[in-house]
Amino acid sequence: MDVLSSLRRIPQFSYVESLWRSWQHPGGVGTGSDLESRRRPRALASDPVEEGGENSEGEEALDAHCRVVLLWDAVERGDAEGVKKLLRRKLTDVNKKNAEGKTALHIAVQRKPRQTSVEIVSALVAAGADAEAVDRDGRTSLHLASFYSSPPVVKVLLKREHVDKGLAETGLAKASSSAEYVDKADENGGMTALHLAVQRPDPSPLVVNVLLEAGARCDVLDSEGSTLLHFACRNGCVRLVRALQRAGSRFFNVNALDKEGNTAFRLAFRNPDLTTTPILSREREREREKAVEILKVLAEAGANVNIDRGMDESRETPLHLACELGNPSLVGALLKAGVHHLQWKNGNEKTALAVAVWKLEGKSGLEGEERPLWEIVMMLARQRGAGLNQVANKVGWWELHKAVVSKDLQLVESFVQRGVELQEVDERGRTVLHLAVLEKSPSVKIVKTLVKAGADTKARDQDGNTPLALAFQEGKSACVEVMRKDRWVDSKGRTLLQRKQKETSNYDKPIVEF
C-alpha cells in the first residue's frame, strides 16, 4: 500500500491529498517564489504560520502528522533524496514515534542489510535523530541495527565523526559520549546490542567485532543469565564460538551457568540439528556439522562434558550421541575432556561402546563407513569402565576379531585383560587365534598374547584345521614356535610332522622339523 492510499484513511483527505501533491510538485505549474508560495499549502511552506493565520489548530496538527508520515514512508522505501529533502526543510520532527514507538531512525536501521541505506541513517543522525530513543520494547536504534546485522549502520551509530560538522551536539553525540550506550539493555529480556547481534541463527562476525571494538562488554548477562557464549551455542553459530574462543577467557567462560543451570555445552548438546536420523538435505547436514564442531570446540576448551544421564527421555549422553553419529574426533575430544559416564546406558539400555558396536553389526570391512566406527570402538575399548564385557557377550568374537585383524596389540591386550571370551567362533568355526595366524604377516606378539591368555591351540575350524596346523602349513615358523605342542594331531589323527611329510613327499622337498 502506498503512502497516498494510507493517507486516504485520514479525515480531511482532500487537504491531505493537496499536501501530498504539493510535496511531489512543490513548484506547481508556475515559476517564481511568489507563485510557489501561493500554490503550496502552508504546511509545506518554509515560513512559519503567523498567529491568527488561516490554519486552525486541528489543521496544524494534521499537517505535522502528514509530514512525519511522509518521512516514515520515505525512510521505509529507502528514498534517500526524499528523506534529505524533508530534513533540509525541517518540515517534520525527526524523533516523532509511530504506534510501535519507533522513530524514523528505528525504521531506517531495521531494514534488511542489503536494503539499508547508510546515507539515510547518516542524514537522520546529522539532523538530530536521537540514537538513545527507545521503542515499545525498550530498544534503541543500535539494538535493532545490531540484530539486523548491518555493520556499516552500526558504525554510523557508534562513531561521532559521522555527525555533520558545525551541527550542534546531537542525540547521537550525547549517546556516543556515554560508555553505557553500547551496553544499554533493552526492556524485553535485558539484552544488549551485543546479545541481539548474536541472537540470530547466523550472526555477522563483522557486527560483533564492531561492537567489541567500541568497548561492548561481553560479560554482561541478559535477564536469563545468558552469556554471549550461551547465545552462540543455542543458535549453533560455530563462527562466533570460535571468535569468542580466540578472544580469550574473558569472552569464553565455557562453564558459566545461566539462571536455569545450563552451561554452553548443555545448550549446544540440545541443538535440534544434532539429530541422528538420516538427513536428506545438504543444508541440514551442514548445520549438523556445525553443531558437532561446537561440541568439539567446547570439549577441547575444558567444558564440563558430564551431563546428567536423565536430561531427557532418551537418557542419551554426549558420548552416546558421538557414537551414534560415528564421529571419532568428537569421541576423542569428550574422552580427553574427562568424560566419566562410560557405563551409563541410554533408553535402549546400551552403553556408548555398545551403541558403536551395534552400528557395526553386519558390516565386515575396516574401510568406508565402518572405519570411523571401528576407531570409536578401539578408543572406548582402551578406557576403563567402558562396559566391554557386556558388549563382548552380545556380539561374540567380533570386537576381538577386528583388533586382531588391525594388528592392534594394545587393544588386543585390553580385550584379554578384561576377560573377553577367546573361544568364540565366526561362521566358519574360526577363533581369534585362527584369524591371527592366517594374517599375511601375522603379529607374533598378538599370537603369543592370545596363547598366554588361554586361547585354545587345539580348536578346530569347520575344515578341521587348528591354529598350529594353519601356521605350519603357511610356513609361519615364528607362530609355530609360540604354539608348538607334543603329539598334536589334525582331524585325521596325523601329527603335524606326518602331515607335512605327506604334503612335501610329492615334491621331493626336505621335511621341515620343529
Buried (B, 14 or more C-beta within 10 A) or exposed (E): EEBBEEBEEBEEEEBBBBBBBBBEEBEBEEEEEEEBEEBBBBBBBEEEBEEEEEBEEEBBEBBBBBBBBBBBBBBBBBBBEBBBBBBEBEBBBBBBBBEEBBBBBBBBBBBEBEEBBBBBBBBBBBBBBBBBBBBEBBBBBBBBBBBBBBBBBBBBBBBBEBBEEEEEEBBBBBBBEEEEBBBBBBEBBBBBBBBBBBBBEBBBBBBBBBBBEBEBBBEBBBBEBBBBBBBBBBBBBBBBBBBBBEBEEEBBBBEBBBEEEBBBBBBBBBBEBBBBEEBEEEEEEEBBBBBBBBBBBBBBBBBBBBBEBEEEEEBBBBBBBBBBBBBBBBBBBBBEBEBEBBEBBBEEEBBBBBBBBBBBEEEEEEEEEBEBBBBBBBBBBBBEEBBBEBBBEBBBBBBBBBBBBBBBBEBBBBBBEBEBBBEBBBEEBBBBBBBBBBBEEBBBEBBBBBBEBEBBBEBBBEEEBBBBBBBBBBEBBEBBEBBBEEEBBBEEEBBBBEBBBEEEEEEEEEEBEE
